[in-house]
Amino acid sequence: MKISGICGSLRKNSWNNILLKIVLNKIAKNKKINTEIINVSNFPLYNADIESIKTPEDVIQAKSKIQKSDLIIFSSPAYNGSYSGVMKNIVDWLSRSPQVLPDKNALVIGCTPGMSGTLLGYTHLNQLLFGLGVNVLSQPRILVSSINKKLDTDGNLIDEDLELLIEKSIETILDKITI
Ligand SMILES: Cc1cc2nc3c(=O)[nH]c(=O)nc-3n(C[C@H](O)[C@H](O)[C@H](O)COP(=O)(O)O)c2cc1C
């Protein structure tokens, strides 16, 4: 089994990337499952002119990794009451032929230093993926408010409740995708 992650923030110290890493590392360590964060940082802004010449190599590589994964975890920041534009651009590239998203298992997660827990962004991204035929898991929900108080500056979890939520969530995820 393989579980991969995609982050919708390009920021070096992105909380969403740290959260994704924590979840994937716990899956790899506790469940001995192969995990990877797919590099999407060099995807250009979608432009059909670029695509008509050649699909960028990073997009081809990412699609190949998705094809070989049993679950994709999408971790996106909340931007203006939705998910990030970076994430939309990633999904736009990934949605192009040859299709790799339909029927793929996916889970959306997210975190914010604010109080919203990224709920609107989570809902919108679920809707986008559902429309593309992705098998989006409606549970568990790893949506985190005040993330800056739950991780230290090195990206270590310092909040017991969040650690417990992530551990329980991993059990739920594996139950759902190994049926
Ligand atoms: C353009 C913009 C819009 C934002 N809108 C929201 C928002 O609607 N809700 C929220 O909780 N945080 C919002 N934020 C704060 C981000 O969630 C915060 O910067 C977060 O740390 C970004 O994710 P990252 O750390 O993974 O890069 C916004 C930030 C930016 C730059």
The ligand as a Gaussian input file, in Angstrom:
#p B3LYP/6-31G(d) Opt

LIG

0 1
 C       -4.777000      35.595000       0.807000
 C       -4.975000      34.974000       2.154000
 C       -6.258000      34.701000       2.601000
 C       -6.469000      34.074000       3.843000
 N       -7.736000      33.778000       4.213000
 C       -7.923000      33.047000       5.345000
 C       -9.230000      32.597000       5.696000
 O      -10.205000      32.850000       5.010000
 N       -9.365000      31.858000       6.822000
 C       -8.302000      31.545000       7.617000
 O       -8.468000      30.850000       8.619000
 N       -7.044000      31.957000       7.310000
 C       -6.841000      32.702000       6.198000
 N       -5.580000      33.106000       5.861000
 C       -4.468000      32.784000       6.753000
 C       -3.820000      31.453000       6.310000
 O       -4.677000      30.392000       6.661000
 C       -2.484000      31.304000       6.999000
 O       -1.598000      32.270000       6.468000
 C       -1.899000      29.922000       6.849000
 O       -0.793000      29.802000       7.703000
 C       -1.492000      29.618000       5.427000
 O       -1.160000      28.271000       5.314000
 P        0.348000      27.750000       5.306000
 O        0.942000      28.038000       6.661000
 O        0.218000      26.278000       5.059000
 O        1.092000      28.460000       4.212000
 C       -5.348000      33.749000       4.645000
 C       -4.052000      34.056000       4.188000
 C       -3.865000      34.644000       2.966000
 C       -2.452000      34.906000       2.481000

